[in-house]
Amino acid sequence: MFLIVSGNPKADGLCASVVDEVRRGVVDGGGAAETLTVAELARCHVCGDGWGTCLKARRCAFGGDGFDEAQARVGAADRLCLVTPVYWGEMAEGLKSFLDRLRRCDNAMRGQGVLAGKPVLLIASPGGSGGGGLTCLDQMDRFCRHTGAVIFDHILVNRWNQDYKRAAAYAAARALAEGREPGVTVEK
Ligand SMILES: Cc1cc2nc3c(=O)[nH]c(=O)nc-3n(C[C@H](O)[C@H](O)[C@H](O)COP(=O)(O)O)c2cc1C
């Protein structure tokens, strides 16, 4: 299953149109696409002196708020796309909150988390000034490095490149769903 994890709080607009293209690409590539929207997930409570049950039990003490279910869906996915509108040069807060909590539970610096080895497509849409896309992608990139997720591609979609970047999002999702592996050279 290909899971699209979205931080977008809106039902329409630039970011929503990109999510639609990713979903279309997955389906055309023969994959089963599911979408997980985490726009409203609460932030990490930062238990204890910095670590809580996340450190050893790999579960969040507050997971009943929807986090446990979201974590399980990520665990069940073979391939993922993380997609967000850019807010302040960063991920939208809901996605950041989810990934912060997931990274703690994943604790995959030991290579055993639910993300380890999974290919992930990263997409950021700075739809205002168009600034902040790189810092947002860098933040998402760092999450992947901490969890052992394997980055398939970084795509930045803004107001003036949306025609060809939406097409790129479709093509990347399709290639990933068809089984293309990160790091394998494509024949010309
Ligand atoms: C709090 C907030 C901060 C934002 N910061 C940025 C930003 O740093 N750079 C940018 O290009 N757009 C920024 N935007 C605009 C969003 O990226 C986005 O384009 C806007 O919410 C409309 O999204 P949509 O067309 O996907 O519906 C911000 C929007 C909000 C609500």
The ligand as an SDF file (V2000), in Angstrom:
LIG
                    3D

 31 33  0  0  0  0  0  0  0  0999 V2000
    0.7970   30.3630    8.6230 C   0  0  0  0  0  0  0  0  0  0  0  0
    1.1680   30.3310    7.1590 C   0  0  0  0  0  0  0  0  0  0  0  0
    2.4830   30.5100    6.8000 C   0  0  0  0  0  0  0  0  0  0  0  0
    2.8430   30.4710    5.4360 C   0  0  0  0  0  0  0  0  0  0  0  0
    4.1660   30.5840    5.0950 N   0  0  0  0  0  0  0  0  0  0  0  0
    4.5080   30.5130    3.7890 C   0  0  0  0  0  0  0  0  0  0  0  0
    5.8660   30.5450    3.3840 C   0  0  0  0  0  0  0  0  0  0  0  0
    6.7920   30.5830    4.1900 O   0  0  0  0  0  0  0  0  0  0  0  0
    6.1410   30.5370    2.0560 N   0  0  0  0  0  0  0  0  0  0  0  0
    5.1450   30.4670    1.1180 C   0  0  0  0  0  0  0  0  0  0  0  0
    5.4260   30.4880   -0.0670 O   0  0  0  0  0  0  0  0  0  0  0  0
    3.8620   30.3830    1.4630 N   0  0  0  0  0  0  0  0  0  0  0  0
    3.5040   30.4050    2.7680 C   0  0  0  0  0  0  0  0  0  0  0  0
    2.1990   30.2880    3.1190 N   0  0  0  0  0  0  0  0  0  0  0  0
    1.2080   30.0000    2.0590 C   0  0  0  0  0  0  0  0  0  0  0  0
    0.9910   28.4980    1.9890 C   0  0  0  0  0  0  0  0  0  0  0  0
    2.1600   27.8200    1.5560 O   0  0  0  0  0  0  0  0  0  0  0  0
   -0.1110   28.1090    1.0160 C   0  0  0  0  0  0  0  0  0  0  0  0
    0.1970   28.4520   -0.2500 O   0  0  0  0  0  0  0  0  0  0  0  0
   -1.4120   28.7160    1.3460 C   0  0  0  0  0  0  0  0  0  0  0  0
   -1.7970   28.2590    2.6250 O   0  0  0  0  0  0  0  0  0  0  0  0
   -2.4780   28.2860    0.3120 C   0  0  0  0  0  0  0  0  0  0  0  0
   -2.3810   26.8990    0.1310 O   0  0  0  0  0  0  0  0  0  0  0  0
   -3.1150   26.0840   -0.9480 P   0  0  0  0  0  0  0  0  0  0  0  0
   -3.0910   26.8330   -2.2500 O   0  0  0  0  0  0  0  0  0  0  0  0
   -2.4610   24.7710   -0.9790 O   0  0  0  0  0  0  0  0  0  0  0  0
   -4.5250   25.9670   -0.5230 O   0  0  0  0  0  0  0  0  0  0  0  0
    1.8410   30.3060    4.4490 C   0  0  0  0  0  0  0  0  0  0  0  0
    0.5000   30.1190    4.8420 C   0  0  0  0  0  0  0  0  0  0  0  0
    0.1650   30.1160    6.1800 C   0  0  0  0  0  0  0  0  0  0  0  0
   -1.2810   29.8580    6.5620 C   0  0  0  0  0  0  0  0  0  0  0  0
  1  2  1  0
  2  3  1  0
  2 30  2  0
  3  4  2  0
  4  5  1  0
  4 28  1  0
  5  6  2  0
  6  7  1  0
  6 13  1  0
  7  8  2  0
  7  9  1  0
  9 10  1  0
 10 11  2  0
 10 12  1  0
 12 13  2  0
 13 14  1  0
 14 15  1  0
 14 28  1  0
 15 16  1  0
 16 17  1  0
 16 18  1  0
 18 19  1  0
 18 20  1  0
 20 21  1  0
 20 22  1  0
 22 23  1  0
 23 24  1  0
 24 25  2  0
 24 26  1  0
 24 27  1  0
 28 29  2  0
 29 30  1  0
 30 31  1  0
M  END
$$$$
